[in-house]
Amino acid sequence: MLQPACRRLFRFGPALLVPVLLGACAAPMAGTGPAAPVEVGIIGINDFHGSLEPPRQSVNVADGKGGVIPVPAGGAAWLASAIDSVRGKYAHALTVSAGDMISASQLASSLYLDEPTIGVMNRIGVDFNAVGNHEFDRGQQELLRMQNGGCEKFTAKQPCALEPFTGARFRYLAASTRRADGSTLFPATGIRTFGKGRNAVTVGVIGLTLKGTPNLVNPTGIAGLTFEDEAETINAAVPMLKKQGADAIVVLIHEGGRTKGEPDPQGCNDFAGDIRPILDRLDSRVDVVVSGHTHWAYVCDYGALNPEKPFLLTSAGVYGELVTDITLKIDPVAGRVVSKQARNIIVQSVPYVSTRGPLENTPLFPLFQPRADIAQYVAKYVEASKAYTQRPVGRIDRPAPKTDGSDGGGALGYLVADAQLAATRAAGAEIAFMNPFGLRAPLVPAADGTLTFGDIYQCQPFGNNVVTQTMTGAEIKAVLEEGLDDTGPKQALAPSTGFAFTYDLARPAGDRVVSIRFNGQPLDMARTYRVTVNGFLGLGGDGFSGFVGKPDGVTGPTDIDALESWLKAAPVQAVPQDVRVVSVK
């Protein structure tokens, strides 16, 4: 009978074993004992979205008294220090990202086509990044440039505006994204071996985006690409990595879920979301799933949710506000993970002024210092972008906070919808809708109410043109229902002034909108209305297919130009205080 060490060697094929070695394996060698487990750290991030500077957001943690402790977090230089502190714990480590590293970015990154974000991640030492849906925002050719470097122009912006761009030193992975010839846009997997001899262990990595990516990006940018089933793709890659000697399997997937109850970056309470049906179909040899997309932080022992799938599931939230520290202990003889654990570390950075006032640091969590080389690198791009970011564009009478999608984004969603309606009145617009998931940051003015272009860009970084088209009242109701159905996260569209609706999630999908009023009267299902939405929604983005295919669409200004024009139309604009979207409890 072969000894364990020889069984491990046979994983690489008996042809590699010479007769002398076979003889040596017939009995235990004197003076040798079982190899100790080898510890490997997996450092996980996701949904960085070009957040070079602190994003003026907080990680909320339950205080145990029914409230929360908000911790100011994020910023590339602080993120680098946090990752360094985790990496320093391990003799062997991999740093990975689960997608949306770029796009929907801060202005200092977006103005320069996210080249500085790639530069930051090169300096941090990322090893692998799964493609997310936002990686495709500027099209596949520009995404390939992100990997390979160069200054070829694929967008309206000028590449290499500040310095030559050499591309990502880390590897993009795209296991489920295929060209017409069947090849993947980027490699499907990566593999790394740590240690030497009998103590060597190998980690295999699979990276992919969500199958629904075509619903989330401009179709022209992904022409010729297909996005395959996530679970089938992962399950096909696992045996291939095992044949290459992988002792541990780590999946990076740009899909995720959410928890419920008190905020807990370490928790998994009532976990649900589009990723669960994928996870329940995975090969049980997967050890860790690093996820993203929902911008939600969690650490789940998935075996507690499905005993047949005993892997770890993690997400580090959004904007570099958290780093996931994952510890794997791998038996180098048996070739398997014998223990695994994870925790999210808050990247506490600098105080800021929120919509509720000043937010200070807390001694309850470590305060990271900015890493000097990355702070200096980011400062170069921030300084170059100041002509855009610091330009005043108008004033508002109070902050407009960012909320979730259940109320249409609240005052912020209504404000943006009003701005788009005002910008398209000449095209006959009567109603405008905004998708609250497209609002990236609150509008927090200076003490005198002033907003800068940088402020409004952080709120709406996509640069979508708005489009005005004709819809019947029945079509409007149907598209509102799409945001409240059981496919994907629920998102109540934010309507413009004069439009209001009530919905009840206890009713069957497709019949959850219980009342709609326009200018004080019930919406006429037979009448036609001129309706404005951003171009993303007009292409069916976020699953709103009811906006697609209208033949009389009139393209207007970009969403951010519409917002700036609205702000300039009055000395001080009033943030909407009316309630336009109501959920029946």
C-alpha positions, -999 to +999 in steps of 0.1 A: +000+000+000+014+034-009+023+059+018+004+092+019+033+112+003+033+088-026-004+090-031+001+128-034+028+123-060+005+101-080-019+131-085+007+143-110+008+110-128+028+078-122+050+085-152+068+111-131+079+084-105+111+067-114+116+031-101+140+042-073+114+066-060+088+039-061+110+017-041+115+044-015+078+048-012+072+012-002+079+019+034+081+051+056+114+068+055+133+070+088+132+103+106+102+117+088+067+124+102+035+139+089+039+173+073+022+201+093-006+220+076+006+250+055-011+283+062-021+305+032-038+339+035-063+350+009-069+387+010-102+397-006-117+429-019-145+436-044-163+466-060-135+491-056-150+513-083-120+535-087-123+549-051-089+566-050-099+590-023-119+582+009-154+579-004-171+598+024-190+568+035-190+546+066-191+510+076-220+506+100-216+481+129-243+473+155-237+489+189-256+462+207-282+488+219-303+490+188-282+516+171-251+516+149-215+527+151-206+544+118-169+540+110-154+563+083-136+541+059-119+537+025-094+554+003-067+537-018-037+547+004-055+534+036-066+503+018-030+496+009-020+498+045-048+475+056-039+449+030-002+452+040-011+446+076-031+414+067-004+402+043+022+406+069+006+378+090+013+352+064+043+335+049+021+327+019-007+349+006-028+358-024-045+391-029-077+388-050-106+410-062-141+399-072-148+424-099-159+460-105-125+473-097-130+500-123-158+522-137-185+540-118-154+556-104-144+588-087-136+616-111-099+615-105-099+580-118-127+582-144-113+613-162-082+592-169-100+560-179-093+543-146-056+540-154-047+553-119-069+526-103-049+500-122-018+517-111-029+516-075-038+479-076-004+471-092+013+489-063-009+471-037+000+438-053-033+423-064-028+388-080-061+381-097-093+401-105-125+386-118-142+407-144-174+424-132-202+439-152-187+474-148-154+463-163-174+463-196-188+498-193-163+512-219-164+481-241-143+450-244-114+466-264-109+491-236-110+464-210-083+445-229-062+476-228-066+477-190-049+443-190-023+448-217-016+485-215-009+509-243-024+542-255-048+531-283-080+552-281-113+533-278-134+560-260-140+597-262-114+603-236-077+604-243-056+575-229-022+581-213-031+617-206-007+620-176+018+592-182+023+560-203+000+532-193+016+497-191-015+478-180-024+455-151+004+434-136-023+412-121-043+388-141-079+393-151-100+361-151-132+356-171-142+319-170-177+324-182-172+352-208-166+337-242-160+350-277-177+337-308-149+312-314-155+297-279-123+311-263-126+331-231-119+368-232-094+363-204-081+331-188-106+312-169-083+302-140-051+309-123-029+288-101-002+295-075+021+271-055+036+281-022+064+264-003+088+237-015+092+200-015+069+180+008+055+213+022+044+227-011+007+235-015-012+248-046-042+272-047-064+272-078-084+303-086-115+306-108-128+341-118-160+351-135-188+376-137-226+372-134-246+357-163-268+388-163-240+412-174-257+419-208-286+434-189-263+458-170-240+472-198-243+489-232-248+460-257-224+476-282-195+471-258-200+434-255-210+425-291-199+390-299-195+379-263-217+354-244-219+350-206-224+314-196-241+299-165-220+306-134-223+272-116-217+252-148-186+272-156-172+268-121-179+231-120-162+226-153-131+244-140-127+226-107-116+191-120-092+209-144-075+227-115-075+195-095-056+178-123-031+206-122-025+198-085-047+223-068-051+216-031-075+245-025-101+260-048-110+297-045-138+312-066-140+349-074-175+357-086-191+390-093-224+381-079-237+383-044-264+386-018-274+404+013-280+398+050-308+411+072-311+425+107-285+446+125-254+456+105-227+430+109-197+429+085-188+395+100-223+380+099-246+360+076-280+366+091-309+356+068-286+355+038-304+357+005-298+369-030-291+358-066-259+340-057-276+314-035-290+292-064-255+293-079-238+283-047-262+254-041-251+239-074-214+242-069-189+213-068-184+206-031-146+207-036-148+245-037-132+259-005-138+296-007-161+319-027-152+356-027-182+375-040-194+410-048-218+430-069-244+438-042-220+461-022-229+442+009-204+429+035-208+394+050-188+363+061-208+331+058-200+295+067-221+283+038-222+248+053-246+261+079-270+271+051-263+240+030-244+211+047-235+197+013-216+229+004-191+235+033-172+264+018-166+300+031-185+328+014-173+364+018-178+399+005-159+431+015-187+455+008-177+483-016-152+511-023-123+496-004-140+502+029-133+466+041-107+439+034-115+402+039-088+383+058-092+346+049-070+319+065-067+285+049-047+256+064-039+230+038-026+195+044+002+191+018+001+153+019-036+148+017-039+177-007-069+194+009-080+223+031-083+211+067-095+244+082-107+278+070-119+310+086-125+346+076-132+381+090-138+415+075-114+443+086-127+479+085-103+502+066-109+531+090-095+562+074-104+599+078-134+618+094-158+635+070-191+654+070-221+632+063-257+641+055-262+639+093-232+660+102-196+654+111-185+618+114-154+612+136-131+582+140-138+556+167-112+540+190-132+507+187-114+498+155-079+502+142-071+535+125-050+529+094-024+554+081-022+561+044+007+543+026+030+571+014+038+559-021+001+554-030-010+586-014+016+604-035+005+586-067-032+593-061-024+630-053-010+634-087-043+624-104-064+643-078-044+675-085-048+671-122-085+667-119-091+697-097-102+720-125-132+697-129-139+686-094-137+719-076-158+739-100-191+751-083-222+741-101-250+753-079-266+753-044-292+732-026-310+740+006-301+708+025-282+675+020-299+648-002-291+614+015-287+582-005-311+555+005-318+520-007-341+511-037-373+505-017-384+542-017-370+551-052-339+565-036-359+590-015-351+627-019-320+621-039-338+599-064-366+624-068-342+653-072-324+635-101-357+626-117-368+662-115-335+673-131-339+649-160-376+660-165-365+697-166-338+689-191-362+672-215-393+693-214-385+705-249-388+669-261-423+668-246-414+650-213-441+648-187-426+622-164-391+610-156-378+580-138-345+573-122-331+539-111-319+544-074-292+518-079-276+542-103-271+568-076-236+563-061-233+589-034-254+614-015-253+651-023-237+668+007-232+706+001-208+729+017-220+750+047-234+776+023-252+750+002-226+749-026-221+717-047-191+712-069-189+692-101-170+666-081-199+663-057-225+656-085-201+634-104-197+611-073-235+609-073-238+601-110-205+589-125-219+571-156-223+598-182-255+583-196-275+604-221-311+607-212-338+597-237-375+607-240-400+583-255-437+576-256-453+550-233-489+542-224-501+543-188-503+505-189-467+503-201-456+526-173-473+503-147-457+472-163-422+487-160-428+497-124-438+461-117-405+449-133-386+467-105-407+449-079-408+414-093-389+384-079-361+385-104-330+403-090-330+429-062-361+449-058-358+485-070-386+510-070-380+536-097-378+572-085-404+594-103-404+631-110-426+657-094-463+651-098-460+613-101-465+589-071-472+552-066-479+527-038-469+491-039-474+460-018-448+432-019-473+408-003-492+407-036-482+384-065-454+395-088-468+415-117-496+429-095-477+447-067-483+483-078-517+491-061-521+527-070-505+553-094-513+590-095-501+617-119-508+653-112-534+643-085-554+619-108-552+581-113-528+573-142-548+567-174-538+532-186-549+539-222-534+574-226-498+580-239-472+600-219-438+612-228-413+596-204-376+603-198-351+578-185-313+575-187-298+556-216-289+526-193-326+521-185-335+528-221-315+498-231-332+476-205-306+480-178-313+466-143-339+443-159-363+471-170-371+457-204-403+478-207-382+508-217-367+490-247-377+493-283-397+525-283-394+539-319-398+576-311-370+581-286-353+615-285-318+616-271-310+645-247-280+656-227-260+634-203-275+628-169-248+648-152-253+678-176-291+676-168-283+677-131-259+706-134-284+726-155-312+720-129-289+732-102-281+764-121-317+772-128-323+787-094-300+805-069-308+777-044-326+746-054-349+729-029-343+692-022-377+674-027-394+667+006-426+651-007-431+613-006-436+598-041-430+561-035-448+542-006-444+506+004-474+491+021-462+474+053 
